Amino acid sequence: MMSKAALLSLSFVVATSVTSVSGAEQFKPVPLEIGAEAPDFSLPGTDGKTYSLGDFSDSQYLVVMFTSNHCPDARCARGRINEFVAEYKQKGVGFVAISGNDPEALQLWEYGYSVYGDTFEEMKKVAKEDAFHYPYLYDGDTQEASKAYGALATPHCFLFGPDRKLLYHGQFDNGRRSYGPAPRATLQEKVDKVLAGGTIEKPVERCYGCSTKWAWKRELAEQKREEWQSLPVSLEPITASEVKELAENKTDRIRVINVWATYCGPCVEEFPDLIDAYRRYQRRPLEMITISLDGKNESAKALKFLKNEHLPLSPHTVKQMEEGEKRTTNNFHYQSDDLDALADALDTEWQGPIPHTVVIAPGGEVLYRHTGLVDIIEMRRAIVLGLEKLTGMVE
């Protein structure tokens, strides 16, 4: 149960922060005032437990951090957060993370820096893979806790004292989109100050990261899905020599190439996942190319499938290509019977079965190859790592 003070605080925030935009209620978060009491919550954790504020009563101080799976700032901070939690738990500082994003309110391109989205099931995978040393709670269905605290971005930290009154809110650190040590360990500075008996001189710091994805943004996400469906889909013939040029990848972008056919069951099954991946990373330096092996007189059949599944050339890809190659499609039809020439041109390690997928870095280095039904998580992982290396996020 929330205390009377917390309920009053929440009522004020909700009452003063909602307006009507295009038929949807637009919530504008207002963070808790310094000195405000921590609002209670009852939220499911990735470990199968349900947590409330009282579950952290053994900790002298408590950090409540709002974060997410997809945000690059949040992702890059995970290692530093784990280190902080491990060190400061011994000093009486509790820590809990909450994801308040509504998964349906995100456009797919907003996942462009991440392998996973923001669903509760995907949160479980992230918590396991990154070995979180703290509870990771889901607030995406109601967003009540996120609204009560006034979570602006991910990550956004709230530090509470022994009486659970707010001492500080703002950034965890200023590491931004870097995995290395942060120039300034902001939260740690604040915690060290109070542990030493001092007073925090600057109790509010800006928090940089991805904005909280409130439910009212679902309308915009649906609008963008409709815009994608309106884009034209095309198919053009291609030769082995032209495939070789694509595989050499003389661009500054990562290139995903998939060989498929309408008669191939696994090809048809995995196609929605390929389109999903392209939509996720379309605004980053990445493009997707498909090569159909349907019969030379079956272009219409292949094009019908592509239109039904809907794999257009993204406008962002078109923009990226403006100063280089002048392709007008990302879907091709290989009409020759010389499949050895195609395999030699695309990937000499390909033994012939389809589907066959390769992820190629600039210069032609193969980052990922797979014959058969693609493991979409592993493919996304290869894409994200390749993009991070390409853009300097990792060496």
N, C-alpha and C positions, 0 to 999 in steps of 0.2 A: 504493500500500500504506500502511496505517496504521502508525505507529510503535508499539512495544511499550507505551509510556506511554499513547498514545491508545486502543489496544485495551483496556487495563486500565480506563481511564476509562469507555469505552463499556460494557464488561461490567458494571461497577459500577452504572451508571445503569440499564441494562436490568434487571439482577437485582433492584434495589431499587425499581423503579418500575412494576411490572406486577401488577395484581390482576385477579380475575375478576368481571365484572359482567354479569348476565343472559346468561351463556354467551359473552360477548365479553371479550377481554383489554383492559383499560383501562390505557393507558400514561399515566403521570404524569411529565412532563418535569422533570429536575433540571439546571439550567444548569451549565456547566463552572465549576470553581473558579478563582478568580484564580490565575494562575501555571501553569495547566494548558496542555499542548501542544495546538495546533490539530489536531483530527482531520482526516485526509485524506478526500477524496471523489472520486468520478468520476461527473459528472452532465452530462446534455445541456443545452446552452444554446439560447436562442431564435435564435441566429445560426447554428445548424447545427453548431457545434463541441462537443466534449466537454472539460470542464474538470476539473482536479484542483488540489490545493493548490500543486503545483510550478509551475503556469502563472503564478503571481503572485510568483515568487521575485525578480523584478527590483524589486519594491516594498519599501522599507525597512519600512513598516508596512502592515498589511492589515486592512481592515474586512470581515467576513462578516456580511451582514444577511439575516435571514429575514423575508420579506414575502409579499404575495399580491396577486392582482388585485382581489378583491372588498372587502377591508376599507376602510372610509372613512378611518380614520386613516392607513393606508398610501397610499391614493389621494391624499389631501390633501398628503402629504409628498413626492410624486414630484418636483415642481418644485424644492423645496428640496434634495432629494437630488441631482438633476442638477447644481445649482449647486455643491454641496459637492464632488462627484466632479470636476467640471471644474477647480475651484480647487486641490484638494489633490492631484490627480494630479501636478501640477508640483512638489509638495513631497515626493514619494516615498511617497504613501499610495495603496495599491491598494484596490479596492472590488469586491465581488462580491455579488450578491443571489441568494437561493435561496427558491423557493416550495416548502414542504413539505406543503401541504394536500393531503389526499386528496379529489379532486373529488366522489367518490361519498359522502363522509361529510358533505357539507353539505346542509342543508335548503334548499329553493328560496328561502324568505323571507330566508335569510342573505345572499343576493345583492341585497338590497333597496336598497343604495346604489351599485350598480355596473351598468354596461352589460354587462360580461363576467363569466364564471365563472372557475374556477381550473384549467381543463384546460390542457395544454401548448400546444395549438393556440391557445387564447385568450391565453395568455401571449405568444405570438409577436405577436399583434395589438397588445397593450398596449405591448410593448417598441418596436414600430414607431411607433405613434401618439404615444407620449409621448417618443420619441427618447431612449431610455435610453443613457447614455454608459458603460455598464458591462455585464458579462455578467449575464444573468438565467437562472438554472438551475432545472431541474425535479427535485424530489425526492418527488413525490406518490405514486409507485408503491411504493417501498420505505420511504420516510421514514427511511432509515438515517442520513443526515447530520443531519436535524432532531433525531433522538433523541440522536445523539452529542454535539451541541452543547447540547441541552436547550432548544430553541426554545420559549419560552413563548407568544409572541403575535406579531402582525404590526403594525408592524415591531419586530424585536428585533435589536440590533447587538452584535457581538463584535469588539473591537479587539485585535489581536495586534502584538507588537513584532518587531524584527528576528530574534529567535530563535524567533518564532512561539509565544511564551508569552502567555497571556491577560493583558491589562492592564486591560480594562474590558468590562462588558456591561450592557446596559440600553436605554433609549430613544434614538432618534435625536435627537429634540428634544421639546418639550412643546407642539407646535402643535396636536395632536389633530385634530379635524375642521374645520380651517380651512386654506384655501389660502394665506393671507397669511403674512408673516414670523412665525416662532415667537418667543414671549417669551424662550425660552431655547434656544440652539443647543447642546444638551448634549454630543453627540458631538464637535462642533467644539471645545468647551472642552477636552475630554479630549485630543484630538489636538494642539491648540495647546500644551498643557502638556508633553507628551512631546517634541514637536518643539523646544521651548525647553530641553530637558534636565531638566525637572522630573519630579516623581512625582505620579501621580493620587491625590488625597486621598480621594476617594469612588469607588472602582472599580466599585461596583454601584449602579445606579439602577433604579427601577421602570420597567417598559415597559408602556405602556397601548395597547390595541388589541384586535383580535379574537383569540381564543385559536386556537392551532394546531388544525386539524381532523384529528385522528388517525383511523386506519382503523377503530378500534373504534366510532366514532360512526356508521358505516354502518347499524347496527341501528336506531338512533333515527331516522335519515333515512327508512328504509324504513317504520318505524312511522308516521311523519307522512304519508307518501304514502298509506298505507292509510286513515288517518283522513280525508284529503281525499276519497278515493273513497267514503267512507261518508256524506258530506254530501248533503242532498237537493237535487235540481235541479228548478226549476219554470219555467213560462212563463205570462205574462199578456198580455192585449190592451192596446194603447196607442193613443192618439189623437194627431193632429198637435199639438194644443195642449199635451198632456202631454209630447211630445217637445221642444217649445219650452222648457218649464220645465226639462227636463233639460239642454238646451244652454245655458241662461242660467247654470246652475251657481251657485246661490246658497249653496253649501256652502263649507267651508274645505278641500276636497279636490280633487285633480286627478281628472278624469273621462275615461275612455277609452270612446268610443262606436263600436261597429262595426255597420254595416248589412250584412246577409248573407241568403242563402237556400240551402236544401238543393240546389236545382237549379244552383247556381253553383259551377263547379269550383274557381276560385281561392278562393272563400269557404271551401269545405271544406278545401282544402289548407292555408290559413293558420291555421285554427282552433286547432290544437295550440300554435302559437306565441303566440297571444293568451292562451290559458289559462296557458301557461308564464309570460308577462309578468305576468299577474294574480297568480299564486302568488308570484312574486318580490317584488312590491311591495305585497302585501296588508296587511302590518303597518304600512305607511306611509300617509300621507293620500292614498290613491288608491282608486278603485273602477272596475270595468269593467262596461259595460252593452252588451247586444247587442239589435239590433232585426231580427227576421226579416221578410222580404218574401214568404214563402211564401203561397200562396193562402189566402183567408179561411176555407176549410174544411179547411186542412191544418195546423192547430195540433198535432195528434197526431204528424204526421210531423216537424215542427220540434222538438217536445219529445223525440221519440225520438232524434234526432240529438244534441241537447244532453246528453241522459243518457249516450249512448254516448261522446261526447267528454268529458263530465263537467265542466260549468261551473256549479258551485253558487255561492251567495252565501257568501262567506267569513265566518266568525264574527267576524273582526276588522272587516270592513265593517259587519256588523250592529251591533257595539259602537259604531263611529264614528257610526252614524246614529241612535243612541238618543235624542239630544237634538234631532234635526232631523226630516227627513222620515221617514215610517214605511213606506217601501217594503218589500215582503216578497220581492222577487225582483230579479235583475239581468238577466233575459232577458224580452224583450217581443216581441209579434207585432203588426205593423201590418197591419190587415185591410181598410183602405180602398183603393179604386182611385185615390184622389187622391194620386199620388206627388209632384206639385208642392208640395202642402201640406206633405208630409213634408220635402222638400228645403229649402223656405223656412224651416221650423221648425228644422231641424238645422244646416244649413250652406249659405248662399246661393251659395257657390262650387262646391258639388257639382253636377256636370253630369248625374248620373243613373246611370251604371254602378255595379255592385257587384262586389266588396266596396268599401265606403267607410269609412274610419276617421278619426276625429278625436280628438285629445287636447286637452282643454279645461281651462284653469286656472280657479280661483275667479273669478267675475265674468264668465265667458263668453269670455275671450280664447283663441283657438285657437292652441295651441302647435305642433301638427303636424296635417297633413291629407294623406291619400293615397287615391287611387282605384286599385283593382287590388290585386294581391298585395302585401302590406305588406313593406317592408324592416324586418325585426324589429330589427336593430341600430340603425337610424336611429330607430325608434319608441322603443326603450329609451333611446336617447340623449336624446330629447326629454323622456321621462318623468323621467329622472334629473336633467336640468338644471332641469326644472320643479319637482321636489321640493326640489332644493337652494335654489332661489330662494325657494320657499314657506317653508322652514324656516330660512332665513338663513345657509346655508352659503356662498352667493355672493350678491352684490348684483344 
